Amino acid sequence: MTADAFYIVRWVIADGERYLLWRDGGARADEYALVPGTSKLLIARSAAELAEAARRHGLSVANAEVHVVNLQTVRSTLESLRPGRPLSERSAAVLLEAWNALDDLSGSLESSFMTGETSQQGEVKSAYDKLFYGNNLPAVTPEGSRYRPLLSDRERQALRRLLRDAISRAEAFLS
C-alpha cells in the first residue's frame, strides 16, 4: 500500500452505487476521505468523477483495483443466517468485510452508528470474533484446519440488528 494514498471503494446501496476514497490508517484508524474543511464524505457516482474530485482537493489516489462493498449482498447474507447452520467461509467474509467497512465509515463521520446496544455488547463481540475466525486466515488457522462458526440465536439477532441498522444509516449518509 502507498502511504497516505487513498483507494477507491465502490459501495453498492439500495438506490445504486457510490464511490468513496478509503485509506489504511496504519497505527491510526482507517478512514474515508472527507471533503477538505468539512465533515461530509467525498462521494461520487463514478470512479472517474471521484478521481477528478480527489485531484481537485489534492488527494493522492493509488492505482489499484476498485474494492467493492455490496450492501445488497450483505442484506441477503444476513437473511440467509439460520439456527443450527454454521456460517460458510464466504458468509463470514462478506459479513466481516461489511462490518469493518461500516465501522471505518462510522468512524470517519465521527458517528456511533456501529455501536451496538449496551445490552448486546457481549453478543456483538462474540459474533465479530466468530466472523473473524470464520475467515480462516492462514495467520490464525492451523494448516489443514477449517473453522465454520455457529452463531447462537442471540449472536445472530445482535449481528442482524447491528448490521441492518448500520446499513440503513450508511445509506442515508451515502444518498
C-alpha positions as CSV (number, residue, x, y, z in Angstrom):
1,M,0.0,0.0,0.0
2,T,1.1,3.5,-0.8
3,A,1.5,5.7,2.3
4,D,-1.2,8.3,2.6
5,A,-2.7,7.3,-0.7
6,F,-6.4,6.7,-0.9
7,Y,-8.1,3.7,-2.6
8,I,-11.3,3.8,-4.5
9,V,-14.2,1.9,-2.9
10,R,-17.5,1.3,-4.8
11,W,-20.4,1.0,-2.4
12,V,-23.5,-0.8,-3.8
13,I,-26.5,0.5,-2.0
14,A,-30.3,0.3,-2.4
15,D,-30.5,3.1,-4.9
16,G,-27.4,2.5,-6.9
17,E,-23.6,2.9,-6.5
18,R,-21.5,5.5,-4.7
19,Y,-17.7,5.8,-4.9
20,L,-15.6,6.8,-1.9
21,L,-11.9,7.1,-1.1
22,W,-10.6,5.0,1.8
23,R,-7.1,4.7,3.3
24,D,-5.4,2.4,5.7
25,G,-4.6,4.4,8.8
26,G,-1.7,2.3,9.9
27,A,-1.3,3.0,13.6
28,R,-4.3,5.3,13.4
29,A,-7.9,4.3,12.5
30,D,-8.6,3.6,8.8
31,E,-10.7,6.3,7.2
32,Y,-12.8,7.5,4.3
33,A,-12.0,10.9,2.8
34,L,-14.0,13.9,3.7
35,V,-14.4,17.0,1.6
36,P,-11.5,19.1,3.0
37,G,-12.6,21.6,5.6
38,T,-15.9,19.8,6.2
39,S,-17.4,16.8,7.9
40,K,-19.0,15.5,4.7
41,L,-17.9,12.4,2.8
42,L,-16.2,12.9,-0.5
43,I,-18.7,10.9,-2.7
44,A,-19.1,10.5,-6.4
45,R,-21.3,8.5,-8.8
46,S,-18.4,7.1,-10.7
47,A,-14.7,6.2,-10.2
48,A,-13.7,8.8,-12.8
49,E,-15.7,11.5,-11.1
50,L,-14.2,10.6,-7.8
51,A,-10.7,10.6,-9.1
52,E,-11.3,14.1,-10.6
53,A,-12.7,15.3,-7.2
54,A,-9.7,13.9,-5.4
55,R,-7.3,15.6,-7.8
56,R,-9.1,19.0,-7.2
57,H,-8.7,18.5,-3.5
58,G,-5.1,17.4,-3.7
59,L,-5.7,13.9,-2.5
60,S,-3.5,11.1,-3.8
61,V,-5.3,8.0,-5.2
62,A,-3.5,4.7,-5.6
63,N,-3.7,3.0,-8.9
64,A,-5.3,-0.2,-7.7
65,E,-8.3,-2.3,-8.4
66,V,-11.6,-0.8,-7.1
67,H,-12.7,-2.5,-4.0
68,V,-16.5,-3.2,-3.7
69,V,-18.7,-3.1,-0.6
70,N,-22.0,-4.6,-1.7
71,L,-24.7,-3.9,0.9
72,Q,-27.3,-5.8,-1.1
73,T,-25.1,-8.9,-0.7
74,V,-24.7,-8.2,3.0
75,R,-28.5,-8.0,3.4
76,S,-29.1,-11.3,1.6
77,T,-26.3,-12.9,3.6
78,L,-27.9,-11.7,6.9
79,E,-31.3,-13.1,5.7
80,S,-29.7,-16.5,5.0
81,L,-28.4,-17.0,8.6
82,R,-30.3,-20.0,10.0
83,P,-30.3,-21.5,13.5
84,G,-28.1,-24.6,13.8
85,R,-26.4,-24.0,10.5
86,P,-22.7,-22.9,10.6
87,L,-21.5,-20.0,8.5
88,S,-19.7,-20.7,5.3
89,E,-16.3,-19.1,4.9
90,R,-17.9,-16.8,2.2
91,S,-20.7,-15.6,4.5
92,A,-18.2,-14.9,7.3
93,A,-16.0,-13.0,4.8
94,V,-19.0,-10.9,3.5
95,L,-20.2,-10.0,7.0
96,L,-16.8,-9.3,8.4
97,E,-15.8,-7.1,5.4
98,A,-19.1,-5.2,5.7
99,W,-18.7,-4.8,9.4
100,N,-15.2,-3.3,9.0
101,A,-16.2,-1.1,6.1
102,L,-19.2,0.3,8.1
103,D,-17.1,0.7,11.2
104,D,-14.5,2.7,9.1
105,L,-17.3,4.8,7.6
106,S,-18.8,5.4,11.0
107,G,-15.5,6.5,12.5
108,S,-14.7,8.8,9.6
109,L,-18.0,10.6,10.2
110,E,-17.4,10.7,13.9
111,S,-20.7,8.9,14.3
112,S,-21.6,6.0,16.5
113,F,-23.8,4.1,14.2
114,M,-21.7,0.9,14.6
115,T,-22.1,0.9,18.3
116,G,-24.5,-1.8,19.4
117,E,-26.8,-1.5,22.3
118,T,-25.1,-1.9,25.7
119,S,-27.1,-5.0,26.5
120,Q,-25.9,-6.6,23.3
121,Q,-22.2,-5.9,23.6
122,G,-21.3,-9.4,24.7
123,E,-23.2,-11.0,21.8
124,V,-21.8,-8.4,19.3
125,K,-18.2,-9.0,20.3
126,S,-18.7,-12.8,20.2
127,A,-20.3,-12.6,16.8
128,Y,-17.4,-10.4,15.5
129,D,-14.9,-12.9,16.8
130,K,-16.7,-15.8,15.1
131,L,-16.8,-13.9,11.8
132,F,-13.0,-13.1,12.1
133,Y,-12.1,-16.7,12.8
134,G,-14.6,-17.9,10.2
135,N,-12.5,-16.2,7.5
136,N,-9.8,-18.9,8.1
137,L,-6.9,-16.6,7.6
138,P,-3.6,-18.5,7.3
139,A,-2.1,-16.5,10.2
140,V,-4.7,-17.7,12.7
141,T,-6.0,-21.0,11.3
142,P,-3.7,-24.1,11.6
143,E,-2.8,-25.7,8.3
144,G,-5.3,-28.3,7.2
145,S,-8.0,-26.9,9.5
146,R,-11.2,-25.0,8.8
147,Y,-13.4,-23.2,11.2
148,R,-17.1,-22.9,10.4
149,P,-18.7,-20.8,13.2
150,L,-22.1,-21.4,14.6
151,L,-23.8,-18.3,15.8
152,S,-26.1,-18.6,18.8
153,D,-29.6,-17.2,18.5
154,R,-28.6,-14.1,20.5
155,E,-25.5,-13.6,18.5
156,R,-27.4,-13.9,15.2
157,Q,-30.1,-11.5,16.4
158,A,-27.5,-9.0,17.6
159,L,-25.5,-9.2,14.4
160,R,-28.6,-8.7,12.2
161,R,-29.7,-5.8,14.3
162,L,-26.3,-4.1,14.3
163,L,-25.6,-4.5,10.6
164,R,-29.1,-3.7,9.4
165,D,-29.1,-0.5,11.4
166,A,-25.6,0.4,10.3
167,I,-26.6,-0.3,6.6
168,S,-29.6,2.0,6.9
169,R,-27.6,4.8,8.4
170,A,-24.7,4.4,5.9
171,E,-27.2,4.5,3.0
172,A,-28.6,7.8,4.4
173,F,-25.1,9.3,4.5
174,L,-24.3,8.0,1.0
175,S,-27.6,9.1,-0.7
